[in-house]
Amino acid sequence: MSRLGKKPVDLPSGVKASLAGENAIRIEGPKGKLEYSYDKKFKVEIKDNKVFINRPSDEREDRSRHGLMRSLISNMVTGVSTGYSKELEVRGVGFKAQVQGNKLALNLGYSHVINYIIPSGITIETPKPTQIKVSGSDKAKVGEVAAEIREFYPPEPYKGKGVRYAGEFVRHKAGKTVA
């Protein structure tokens, strides 16, 4: 038995779960609505503000999917109740970021401004011109958006310029020395 998969997912107050169709679960809360389509072989039940996931067999693939499904549903419950966020730092002379409507404008030392269109379900804030805060209810989407923004100019190892996660350590290399 999967130790993680057999644990029920508790639903906090204000969060509702319902089965949507034959093989989908819908989670609704104060931060939004999320839906997940799971494999038809698995059985999902909702009883007493808890979500139970039962697997069809003890095969290796079913055991691994059992734990994965439980984790994904648990992440959905956390997302609609408290939400997820990631912070990014912009480092470099003249590097800055600002939100303009539904776009994030990034000045990263290129000859042009990079305009990143903010996807639906995600909110981006720039409390300082060198700080970017990405938040939303879907954990995977928040991480993906943060990774896409970081990819425009990853931190380079010589001067440390670029976009990095808050608290990320970038090992610096020594430059060439003239003998």
C-alpha positions as CSV (number, residue, x, y, z in Angstrom):
1,M,0.0,0.0,0.0
2,S,1.1,3.5,-0.7
3,R,1.6,5.2,2.6
4,L,0.9,8.6,1.1
5,G,-2.0,7.6,-1.2
6,K,-4.1,5.9,1.5
7,K,-4.2,9.0,3.7
8,P,-7.3,11.0,3.1
9,V,-7.1,14.7,2.0
10,D,-8.8,16.9,4.6
11,L,-11.0,19.8,3.3
12,P,-10.6,22.9,5.4
13,S,-13.7,25.1,6.1
14,G,-14.7,27.2,3.0
15,V,-13.4,24.5,0.6
16,K,-15.9,22.3,-1.3
17,A,-15.1,19.2,-3.3
18,S,-17.4,17.5,-5.8
19,L,-17.1,14.8,-8.4
20,A,-17.4,16.3,-11.9
21,G,-18.4,13.7,-14.4
22,E,-17.1,10.1,-14.5
23,N,-13.4,10.7,-13.7
24,A,-12.9,14.3,-12.6
25,I,-12.9,16.1,-9.3
26,R,-13.6,19.8,-8.8
27,I,-12.3,21.8,-5.8
28,E,-13.7,25.2,-5.0
29,G,-12.5,27.7,-2.4
30,P,-12.0,31.4,-1.6
31,K,-9.0,31.6,-4.0
32,G,-10.7,30.0,-7.0
33,K,-11.8,26.8,-8.7
34,L,-9.6,23.9,-9.9
35,E,-10.5,20.7,-11.7
36,Y,-8.4,17.5,-12.1
37,S,-9.2,14.6,-14.5
38,Y,-7.9,11.3,-13.1
39,D,-7.5,7.8,-14.5
40,K,-10.8,5.9,-14.7
41,K,-9.2,2.9,-12.9
42,F,-9.1,4.8,-9.6
43,K,-12.0,5.5,-7.4
44,V,-12.4,8.8,-5.6
45,E,-14.9,9.3,-2.8
46,I,-15.9,12.4,-0.7
47,K,-17.1,11.7,2.8
48,D,-17.2,13.9,5.9
49,N,-15.1,16.7,4.4
50,K,-12.4,14.2,3.4
51,V,-11.4,13.0,0.0
52,F,-10.4,9.3,-0.3
53,I,-8.5,7.8,-3.2
54,N,-8.6,4.0,-3.8
55,R,-6.4,2.2,-6.3
56,P,-7.5,-0.8,-8.4
57,S,-4.5,-3.1,-7.8
58,D,-1.1,-3.4,-6.2
59,E,0.8,-3.1,-9.5
60,R,3.8,-0.8,-9.5
61,E,2.3,1.8,-11.8
62,D,-1.0,1.9,-9.9
63,R,0.9,2.3,-6.6
64,S,3.0,5.2,-7.9
65,R,-0.1,7.0,-9.5
66,H,-2.0,6.5,-6.2
67,G,0.5,8.7,-4.3
68,L,0.7,11.2,-7.2
69,M,-3.1,11.6,-7.4
70,R,-3.3,12.2,-3.6
71,S,-0.5,14.8,-3.8
72,L,-2.1,16.7,-6.7
73,I,-5.5,16.8,-5.0
74,S,-3.9,18.0,-1.8
75,N,-2.1,20.7,-3.7
76,M,-5.4,21.8,-5.3
77,V,-7.0,22.0,-1.8
78,T,-4.1,24.1,-0.5
79,G,-4.2,26.3,-3.6
80,V,-7.8,27.2,-3.4
81,S,-7.6,27.8,0.4
82,T,-4.3,29.7,0.9
83,G,-2.7,29.9,-2.6
84,Y,0.9,29.6,-3.8
85,S,3.5,32.3,-4.5
86,K,7.0,32.6,-5.8
87,E,9.3,35.6,-5.5
88,L,11.9,36.6,-8.1
89,E,14.7,39.2,-7.8
90,V,16.1,41.2,-10.7
91,R,19.8,42.1,-10.4
92,G,21.8,44.3,-12.7
93,V,22.4,47.9,-13.4
94,G,19.3,49.4,-15.1
95,F,17.4,46.1,-14.8
96,K,13.8,46.6,-13.7
97,A,10.3,45.1,-13.9
98,Q,6.9,46.7,-13.8
99,V,3.3,45.5,-14.4
100,Q,1.4,47.4,-17.1
101,G,-2.2,46.1,-17.3
102,N,-2.1,42.4,-18.1
103,K,1.6,42.6,-19.1
104,L,4.9,42.4,-17.2
105,A,7.4,44.8,-18.8
106,L,11.0,43.7,-18.2
107,N,14.1,45.8,-18.9
108,L,16.9,43.3,-18.8
109,G,19.7,45.1,-20.7
110,Y,18.5,44.1,-24.1
111,S,17.9,46.6,-26.9
112,H,14.2,46.2,-26.4
113,V,11.7,45.8,-23.5
114,I,10.4,42.3,-23.0
115,N,6.6,42.2,-22.6
116,Y,5.3,39.1,-20.9
117,I,1.6,38.5,-21.1
118,I,0.3,37.4,-17.7
119,P,-1.8,34.2,-18.0
120,S,-5.3,33.9,-16.5
121,G,-5.4,32.6,-13.0
122,I,-2.0,34.2,-12.1
123,T,-1.4,37.6,-10.5
124,I,2.0,39.3,-10.7
125,E,3.0,42.2,-8.5
126,T,6.1,44.3,-8.4
127,P,6.5,45.9,-5.0
128,K,9.9,47.2,-6.0
129,P,11.3,47.6,-9.5
130,T,13.7,44.8,-8.7
131,Q,11.2,42.4,-7.1
132,I,8.6,40.2,-8.8
133,K,5.9,38.3,-6.9
134,V,4.0,35.6,-8.8
135,S,0.9,34.1,-7.1
136,G,-2.1,32.0,-7.9
137,S,-4.1,28.9,-6.9
138,D,-2.5,26.4,-9.2
139,K,0.9,25.3,-7.9
140,A,2.2,24.0,-11.3
141,K,1.1,27.2,-13.1
142,V,2.8,29.5,-10.6
143,G,6.0,27.6,-10.9
144,E,5.9,27.5,-14.6
145,V,5.3,31.3,-14.9
146,A,8.1,32.0,-12.5
147,A,10.4,29.7,-14.5
148,E,9.4,31.4,-17.8
149,I,10.2,34.8,-16.4
150,R,13.6,33.6,-15.0
151,E,14.4,32.1,-18.4
152,F,14.5,35.6,-20.1
153,Y,17.8,36.3,-18.4
154,P,19.0,33.5,-16.0
155,P,21.6,34.6,-13.4
156,E,25.1,34.6,-15.0
157,P,28.1,33.4,-12.9
158,Y,30.5,36.3,-13.4
159,K,28.7,39.4,-12.2
160,G,25.5,37.7,-10.9
161,K,23.2,39.8,-13.2
162,G,19.9,38.4,-14.2
163,V,16.6,37.2,-12.8
164,R,16.8,34.7,-9.9
165,Y,14.5,33.2,-7.3
166,A,14.5,35.0,-4.0
167,G,17.2,33.5,-1.8
168,E,18.8,31.6,-4.7
169,F,22.5,31.3,-4.4
170,V,24.5,31.8,-7.6
171,R,28.2,30.6,-7.4
172,H,30.5,33.3,-8.9
173,K,33.4,32.4,-11.1
174,A,36.6,34.2,-11.2
175,G,37.2,36.2,-14.4
176,K,40.2,35.9,-16.6
177,T,43.4,37.4,-15.1
178,V,46.1,39.2,-17.1
179,A,49.5,37.7,-16.5
